[in-house]
């Protein structure tokens, strides 16, 4: 992830940054359009005025990535669940209402009612900035408007929503009392070949998009008979190509198996993130190496090369959210994309929903 200079920012992104800092805004755009970079730059602009600014992200790995960027260490960056859970308890002395055994499925109506007229109600910050907002419940934006900050800047792409608590742009706008969205249309991240694969999984009408990168290699579908063969391929790729490599799995158990094997094969950084054993603070995402993540943790990240494993967990996309997950995953790599079936070959139903060989090369 790279923050562009002011002279590199034009069009929609310039409109975002020229919006007065005392005005809320909603920004929408496809993968690679720079939403996170713009969110960070707006946060810096607010902080430079001496105002209290809070940045909310979808997951801890995105919070980690933001924290590694130059100049961002002084920003207050939190996940929604961590901050709101703590904020509500600070104000009321109680835990935020939730059904039994469903700790994060909060009952927002009850929570807001408890704060209505409460002596500790009211904004805690001057400006709130929310990234990857589409995967947060719409009620959060009402909570944010009433209790976190009077000015709210929201960055979202409803086509990349991967959770059942997700929100559409219309729901976000209504709950947050936000103005019409500023639409971003330039993809600065992916090659045209990678965009073609990602767009194959796009649900509904394709967004207006200008791909700014030159052409590159066609993404590939590879079959391996065992995980050891996959590890050997990833290790060879890192040795010969280098850069940042992401590996996507669905099951963390598979991720740890890959981690052990790659550590034995690679002279370089190999990290696995598991939310049950939080270690994001030790992962140097911008140092060349291999990072293994599940699909929930890869959201908001980008890599030079991406290997997508456990395809059978995502295909044949029988539900709309599975198409959105594949759309989001395939948009993570800048230069190279590999889909790997291992150990079993993909079913006919799974193969049928993949792009044709002219878009996704079979190896």
C-alpha positions, 0 to 999 in steps of 0.5 A: 500500500502506497500513499500518493502525493498530492500532485498524483491525485486528480478527479474523484480522489481530489474531490474527496480531499477538497471536501471541507473537513467539517463536512461528512462524506461518503466515498464509493469505488471498486477495488484498487481505486484508493479508498483506504489511501484517501481515508488515511490522507483525510485522517492526516488532514483532520489530525493536522488541524488539532482535532480528535480523529478516530479511524475505524477499520473492518479487521485487525490486519487492515489496522496493522497495515495502516499502522505500518505506513509512514506518518500513521503511527500517531493516528488512533486506529481501531476495529469497530467491535473493539472501539464500540464495545469499549466505548459503550461500557465506558459510558454506561458501565455495562456490556453492550446488549447481545443475544446469549452466545453471540457476543458480536451480534449486538442488539443495536436498538437496545444499546442506542436506547440505553444511551438516549438521554444518558449523561455520558451520551454525545460525541467522543471525537471531532471526526470519524473516518470509516474504511471498508464500511460495507461490512459493518452493520447499518446501525453502527453508522447511527451510533457513530453519528450520535455518539462518536463524532459529529462529522463522519467520512465513510469509504465503502464498496458494497460489491465487496461485502463478505459478512451477513451484517453488511450494509448497502451504500443506501443503508449507510447513507440513511443511517449516517445522514450522509450526502450522496456518494463521491464515485471513484472509477480508476483502478491503480492496483491490478493489471487488466488481466487480473481485473478481468478475472475479478470482474467475472465474479462481480455480482450485478452490473459492472462498475465504471472502471478505468484500469491504469496499470499496463498489461501483464501475465494471465492469471493461472489455474493450477492443480496439485496432488498434495499440499507439499507440491503447492508449498514447493511452488510458492517457495520457488516463486518467492526465491525467483520473483520475491516481493510480497506474496499472499496466500489465501485459505479458508481454514486456519488449520490449512494455513498453519500447515502451510506455514510450517512447510514454508518456514522449512523451505524459505529463507525469508519472512513467512507469517500466518495470521490467526484471529484466535492467536492475535499476532498482527503486531509482529507481521511486517506486511510491507517487508518482502515475504509470504503472508498466509491469511483467511478470506476474512483477514485478507480484506483491505490488503494487497500483494504483488502475488496471490495464491488462492487455495481451498477453492472448493470452499468458495466455488461454485458460488451458490450464494451471492456472498460467495461471488462477492468473496471471490471478487474481493479475493481476486482483487488483492494482487497487483501483478500475479494471480494463481488459483490452486486446486489441491489435492482433489481436482475441481468439480465440474460445477466449480469449473463451470463458474470460473472464467474461460481459459482465455481469461484464466489460463489452465496449467 
